[in-house]
Amino acid sequence: MRGKPGTVKRPEAERAIRQLTHEWATAHGVGPGSVEMPSFSAFHRWVLGRGGAAYFQFRSTLGPLEDAESWFDQELRQAWRN
């Protein structure tokens, strides 16, 4: 059974968000464990601008944006913020 067109499954979204986090960080000069807090909202806008809205449309108990922000923080070693 397939989901709605334009949506992805959670594991696929997680892989993409984690990879895109590193692409965004490189493009914006943000390193893992950076003292300054990376902006998830800036990352989210960047992904949307690249046509990645589907990566934020998956089934989730907490909500797709909350999961995506958690993965973003983990990849940038900012999980202590959560």
C-alpha positions in Angstrom: 0.0 0.0 0.0 1.4 3.4 -1.0 1.0 6.7 0.8 -0.2 9.9 -0.8 1.8 11.1 -3.7 4.7 13.4 -2.7 5.1 11.8 0.7 7.9 9.6 1.9 8.2 7.0 4.6 9.9 8.0 7.9 13.1 6.0 7.4 13.6 7.6 3.9 12.9 11.1 5.3 15.4 10.5 8.2 18.2 9.5 5.8 17.5 12.5 3.6 17.3 15.0 6.5 20.5 13.7 8.0 22.3 14.0 4.7 20.8 17.4 3.9 21.8 18.6 7.3 25.5 18.1 6.4 25.0 19.7 3.0 23.4 22.7 4.7 26.0 22.9 7.4 28.8 22.9 4.8 27.1 25.6 2.7 26.6 27.8 5.8 29.9 27.2 7.5 28.4 25.4 10.5 30.5 22.7 12.1 29.3 19.8 14.4 29.3 20.8 18.0 29.4 24.5 17.0 29.2 27.0 19.9 26.5 29.0 18.0 23.2 27.3 17.7 22.4 26.3 14.2 19.0 27.4 13.0 16.6 24.6 12.2 14.1 27.0 10.8 16.8 28.3 8.3 17.6 24.7 7.4 13.9 23.9 7.0 13.4 26.9 4.6 16.6 25.8 2.7 15.2 22.3 2.2 11.8 23.6 1.1 13.6 25.9 -1.3 15.3 22.9 -2.8 12.0 21.1 -3.4 12.3 18.9 -0.3 8.8 19.4 1.2 8.1 15.7 1.0 10.8 15.0 3.6 8.7 16.8 6.2 5.5 14.8 5.4 5.6 11.4 7.0 3.7 9.7 9.8 5.1 10.5 13.2 4.0 10.4 16.8 5.6 13.7 17.8 5.2 15.3 14.4 7.5 15.3 11.3 9.0 18.7 12.1 9.9 17.7 15.6 11.5 14.5 14.4 13.4 16.4 11.7 14.7 18.9 14.2 15.9 16.1 16.5 17.8 14.5 13.6 19.2 17.9 12.6 20.4 18.5 16.2 21.9 15.0 16.5 23.9 15.4 13.2 25.3 18.7 14.3 25.9 17.4 17.9 23.4 19.8 19.3 21.1 17.1 20.9 21.7 18.6 24.3 19.3 21.4 23.3 16.3 18.9 23.2 
